Amino acid sequence: MIRWKQFLTPVKSLDAEATRKLIDENSEEQFTLLDVRQPGEYEHGHLPGAKLIPLPDLPDRLAELDPEKTQIVYCAVGGRSRVAAQMLAGKGFDRVINMSGGFKAWKDKSAIGSETQGMSLFTGSETALDTLKIAYSLEQGLREFYLAMIDKIENEAAKKLFKQLADIEVKHQDHIYAHYLELADNPAPRDKFEAEITSDAMEGGLTSDEYAQRFNPDWESPVDIISLAMSIEAQALDMYTRAAQNADKDEDSRKVLSQIAREEKTHLAELGKLMDKIA
């Protein structure tokens, strides 16, 4: 027997801009971004931190969603997400929002790649201290990339911008090391802490070559450089949020990942302000 009630349950809809404001004003721990498209669609672009459960799989995967959180559901243009939102509401989820217009209407930064991209760095079994070391190494990789670009370009404004971005990454590392000092019983001095850091990847889980190939920026253009930096931060927000969702073996590690994700959201906003100044 078809249970029509679940498809007739009214749900709240917000457009993409209102959804963006809701996301910006709340912690990632208060909501789930639920992408109900197919894996190929998700890989080509998705909201940072979105959990992928294709609509055909949703009835069998409801247990993966926390009913205490607000479920923000989206698809390509809004049709599948409305059905998914009504299904959730009919199954007892009290706080469900359908993003009308879908991903096509989303004008803010997005992330690319599969659900597993970058997860080789975070298996879910890391301690909080392990997590901080990984995060520090990713910031270091990005800083070294920005510094290396200074000697490869001619535009003086672009050179200064890369130096500024590198300095920003140092501040990000300062925050991570401060977290480490708070958590470690016998914290290592910073030079010894850094000696343990090794990674070929940058924030977001990709290498510099992979970012260059995917986004193909004009390295002499300050606007393109900031746009790339924002894309990298969006990838980082996406990666840390997904890693937090998977960190079910160590609560402290999950909290650290959630905190870093919140900081990445702040970093992205700061780069947006920098873009406003130069664009």
N, C-alpha and C positions, 0 to 999 in steps of 0.2 A: 504493500500500500504506500502510495506517495504521500509524504508528509508536506502538504502544501504550505502549512503555517510558517515554516522556516523561510520560505521565499516571499512571504507577504509581510513579515515583520519589518516595520519601518526602522530605518537607520539614518543617522545624521551624516550629511555630506558637507565637505569643505572643499573649496577650490584650492589650487596648488599654492597660491600665495598665503592663504589662511593656514594651510597645512604647514608651510615653511615656518610661519610665526609660531605655531604651536610647538613645533620641534625645537625651535631656538629657545623658547621660553621654559622648556621642561628638560629634566634629566633623562638620559637614555634608559635609566632604570625604571622610568614611569610608563613607558610605552614600548610597543613592538611595531616596527615598520614591516608590514607583511606584503611581500610581492607575490602575486598569484599568477604571474605570467609563466611562460615556459623557460627552461634553462638557457636556451640560446638567446632569448630576449634579454634575460637578466645579464648575461655575459657582455652584451653589447652596451649596456648602460643601466644603472639602477641607483636608487637613492642610497647614499652612504649609510651602511649599517643595516640595510634591509635583509630580512630573513626570507628566503625563497621557499614557498610551498605552492607549487602549481595548483590551480583550481581543481583539476581532476583528482589530485592527491589529498586535498584538504579534509574530506570526511574521515579519512583514515589516520590523519596526523594532528588532530585537534589536541591531543595530549602534549604536543610540543609547545603549545601556547599557554601562557600564564593568564588565567581569567581575571587576576587581580590588576593586570595592566590594561591600559587603553590600547586597543588594536587599531592601528592606522593602516587601512588596506588600499592598495592601488594595483592597477594593471596598466595596459597600454593607453586606453582612452577612457576607461571608467565603467565599461559594461561588465566585464568579469569580476571586477572588484565589488561592484554593487551586489552581485549574486553571492559572492564570498562573504561580504559584510552581513547580508541578510541571513546567510547560513549560520554565521557565528552568533548573531543575535538570537536566532531560533534555538541555538544550543546552549543558551544561558550566559553568553558573554554580555555583560551589562554595558561596557564602554567600547563601542565600535564606531569608527569613523571611516567613511568611504571618501577617498580623494577623487573628486570629480575631475574629469579631463585627463586623468591618468598621467603616466610618465611623459606623454607627448606635451602636456601643459607645464611640466616642471622646468623652470628657467634658471634655477640655482645650480651650483656645482653638483655633478653626479660622479659615481664611481664606475669602473669597468672591471671585467673579469668574472670568473666563476666564483661560486660560494667558497671554494677551497683555496682560492688564491691567497698567498701569504700565510696560510694556516700551517705550512711546514715549519714555520718559525714558532708557532704556538700550538702545541699538541693537546693542551688542556690539562696536562699533568705538571706544569711548571709551578714552582713556588713563587710567592710574591717577589722575592729577591731575584730569582731567575728572570721573571717578567721585566723587572726594572732594568736589568742588564741588557736584555734584548732590545728594549725600547731605547736605551741610551746608545746602543750600537747603531740603530737605524737613524737616529738623529745625527750621529757622527758621520755615517755614510753620506747623508744629505749635505752636511756642512762641507765635507771634503769635495763633494761634487761641485758645490757653488764656488769654492776657492779655486778649484782646478779650471773652471770656466773663465776666470778673470784673465788669464794669459792667452786664451784662445780667441778672444774677440777684440775688435778695434774700437767699438763705440764706447766713449768714456762714460756716458750716462749708464750704459748697460754694465760696465765694469763696476761702477759705484754701487749699482743695485745688487749685483752678485755679492759684493762685500757686505752690504747691509743684510742680505738674506743669510749669509754665513754667520754674521753676528747674532741674528735672531735665533739661529739654531743653538748657539752657545747658551742663550738664556733658557731655551727649552731643556737643554741638558742640565742646567743648574737646577731646574725644578725636579727633574728625575732623580738627580743625586740627592737632593734634599729629602725626597721620599725614601730613598735608600737609607739615609742616615736615621730617619725616624723608625724604620722597621728592623734594621740589622742589630743584632746583639753585640757584635764586635765589628763595627764598620771599618772597611779598609780606607786608607787615605785615597784621595781622588786619583793620584797617579797610579796607584796599584789597582784601583777599581777599573781605570781605563785600560790598563795592561791586559785585563781579562776580556776585553771587548774585541770581538772579531766578527765581521759580517760583510758580505759582498752586496747585500741589498740595502736599499734606502727605505725611508718611510713609505708605507703602502705595500711593501713586500716585493717591489720590482727593482731591477738594477737601473743605473743611469742610461744605459743603452736601450733598455726596454721602454723607459719613459720617452726617450728621444724618438724612438721608432713609432710609438703610439700617438704622440701629440705633435711631433714634427714642428717645433717652434722656430721662429726666426730669432736666432741667438743675439742678434744686434738690436732687437726691439724690446724696450723695457716693458711694454704692454704684454707682449708674448711671454716674456720671462715671468712676470707676475702671474699671468694666466697659468703657466706651467706649475709655478709654486703652489697656486691654489688647487690645481688638479692633484698634486702630490699630497697636499694636506687632506683633500677630500678622500683620496685613497687610504690615507692613514686612519682617518675617522672611521671609514668603512671597515678596515682590517681590525682595529682595536675593538670596535663594537661587536663584530662577529666573533672575535677571540673571547670576549667577555661572555658571550652567549654559550660558548663551548667549554668554558672553564668551570666545570662542575665538580672537579676533584679538590680544589683548593679555594675556599671562600675568600681568603686574603688576596689571592692572585686575581680573582674575579673583580674584587673591589678596586684593585690597582688598575686593571685594564679599563674598567668603567671610568675611573678618575682620569686616566690618560686620554680616553675618548672625549671626555668633557673638555679637556685642555686643548685637544685638537680642534674642537669646534670653535674655541676662543681664538686659536691661531688662524683659522680660516677667516674669521671675522676681521682680525687685524690686517690680514693681507688684502681683504676687500677694501678697507680704509686706505691702505697704501695704493691700491689700484685707483681709487677715486682721486688721489693726489696727482697721479702721473698721466691718467687717461685724458 
